[in-house]
Amino acid sequence: PLNLIKEIVWKDGPKGMFRGLPITFLRDTPSHGVYFWIYDYSQKSLDPKNNPSSYIPTSMISSFISGGLAGIVSWWSVYPLDVVKSRIQACQAPQRGWRVVMAECIRKEGWKSLFRGIEATTVRAFIVNGTIFSVYEAVIYGLEAMQ
């Protein structure tokens, strides 16, 4: 990692360490809002018996499904921005704005290039985020039970 940092700073200066930061904020801000909203909405829809005054769901299955759905929808909502972000960060050329990079992707490779790899991301998102929320809810339940 230190060699990589040295190389980036040597080639691009200190600002090279922040390549792609604006589009990362543009991607992450709405996707996290979508992520937690979808989890909450689907958790309440899948587990209507869940006590609204309690933070503990009654079903770990509903936590897994809700987390998986939240992961999928949040990735789908911003996937083209993630593709552009990755290209900006990997680019050895001078910095260009995300709109320029996106337009170039579409012009050279077609709009489908902005969704390349979404299938694998979808599968991974469901499994990883379903697991994250299930474990999180189990830990919260365990901590509540200890009190």
C-alpha positions in Angstrom: 0.0 0.0 0.0 2.8 2.5 0.8 4.4 2.0 -2.6 1.1 2.6 -4.3 0.6 5.8 -2.3 4.1 7.0 -3.2 3.4 6.2 -6.9 0.1 8.1 -6.9 1.6 11.2 -5.1 4.7 11.1 -7.4 2.6 11.0 -10.6 -0.4 13.2 -9.6 0.6 15.0 -6.5 -1.4 14.9 -3.3 -4.7 15.5 -5.1 -4.2 12.2 -6.8 -5.1 10.5 -3.5 -8.6 12.0 -3.9 -9.3 11.1 -7.5 -13.0 10.2 -7.9 -14.0 11.6 -4.5 -16.8 13.9 -5.8 -18.5 11.1 -7.8 -18.1 8.8 -4.8 -20.1 11.3 -2.7 -22.6 11.6 -5.5 -23.0 7.8 -5.6 -23.0 7.1 -1.9 -25.3 9.8 -0.6 -28.5 8.7 -2.4 -27.6 5.0 -2.3 -27.4 5.0 1.4 -30.7 6.8 1.7 -32.3 4.2 -0.6 -30.5 1.4 1.3 -31.9 2.1 4.7 -35.3 3.2 3.4 -35.8 -0.1 1.5 -34.6 -2.1 4.5 -37.0 -0.4 6.8 -39.9 -0.5 4.4 -39.4 -4.2 3.4 -38.7 -5.2 7.0 -42.1 -3.7 8.1 -43.8 -5.3 5.0 -42.3 -8.8 5.5 -42.7 -8.8 9.3 -45.9 -7.0 10.1 -46.1 -8.6 13.5 -42.9 -7.0 14.5 -43.5 -4.8 17.6 -43.2 -1.2 16.3 -42.0 -0.1 19.7 -39.1 -2.6 19.7 -36.1 -2.5 17.4 -35.8 -6.3 17.4 -37.4 -8.1 14.4 -39.3 -11.3 15.2 -37.9 -13.0 12.1 -34.2 -13.3 11.0 -35.5 -14.5 7.6 -37.2 -11.1 7.1 -34.0 -9.4 8.1 -32.0 -11.4 5.6 -34.5 -10.8 2.8 -34.9 -7.1 3.7 -31.2 -6.6 3.8 -30.7 -8.4 0.5 -33.4 -6.3 -1.2 -31.9 -3.1 0.3 -28.5 -4.0 -1.1 -29.9 -4.8 -4.6 -32.0 -1.7 -4.9 -29.3 0.6 -3.6 -26.8 -0.7 -6.1 -29.2 -0.6 -9.0 -30.0 3.0 -8.1 -26.5 4.2 -8.6 -24.7 1.5 -10.6 -23.8 3.7 -13.6 -22.2 6.2 -11.3 -20.1 3.4 -9.8 -18.9 2.3 -13.2 -17.9 5.9 -14.0 -16.2 6.3 -10.6 -14.2 3.2 -11.1 -13.0 4.4 -14.5 -12.1 7.8 -13.1 -10.1 6.2 -10.3 -8.3 3.8 -12.6 -7.6 6.4 -15.3 -4.0 7.4 -15.9 -5.0 10.4 -18.0 -5.6 13.9 -16.6 -8.6 14.3 -14.4 -11.9 14.7 -16.2 -15.3 15.4 -14.8 -17.7 12.5 -14.3 -20.1 13.7 -16.9 -17.4 13.7 -19.5 -16.3 10.2 -18.6 -20.0 9.0 -18.6 -20.6 10.6 -22.1 -17.4 9.0 -23.4 -18.5 5.6 -22.1 -21.8 5.8 -23.8 -20.4 7.2 -27.1 -17.6 4.6 -27.4 -19.2 1.5 -25.8 -23.0 2.2 -25.7 -25.2 2.7 -22.7 -25.0 -1.0 -21.7 -21.4 -0.4 -20.7 -22.7 1.5 -17.7 -24.3 -1.7 -16.4 -21.5 -4.2 -17.1 -21.1 -6.5 -14.2 -24.4 -5.7 -12.6 -25.5 -9.4 -12.4 -22.6 -10.4 -10.2 -23.0 -7.2 -8.1 -26.7 -8.1 -7.6 -26.0 -11.6 -6.4 -23.3 -10.4 -4.1 -25.4 -7.5 -2.8 -28.2 -9.8 -1.8 -26.0 -12.3 0.0 -23.7 -9.7 1.7 -26.4 -7.2 2.8 -28.8 -9.9 3.9 -26.1 -11.4 6.1 -25.1 -8.0 7.4 -28.6 -7.1 8.5 -29.3 -10.5 10.0 -26.1 -10.5 12.0 -26.7 -6.9 13.1 -30.3 -7.7 14.2 -29.1 -10.8 16.1 -26.4 -8.8 17.9 -28.9 -6.1 18.9 -31.3 -8.8 20.1 -28.5 -10.5 22.1 -27.4 -7.2 23.7 -31.0 -6.3 24.5 -31.5 -9.7 26.1 -28.5 -9.2 28.4 -30.0 -6.0 29.9 
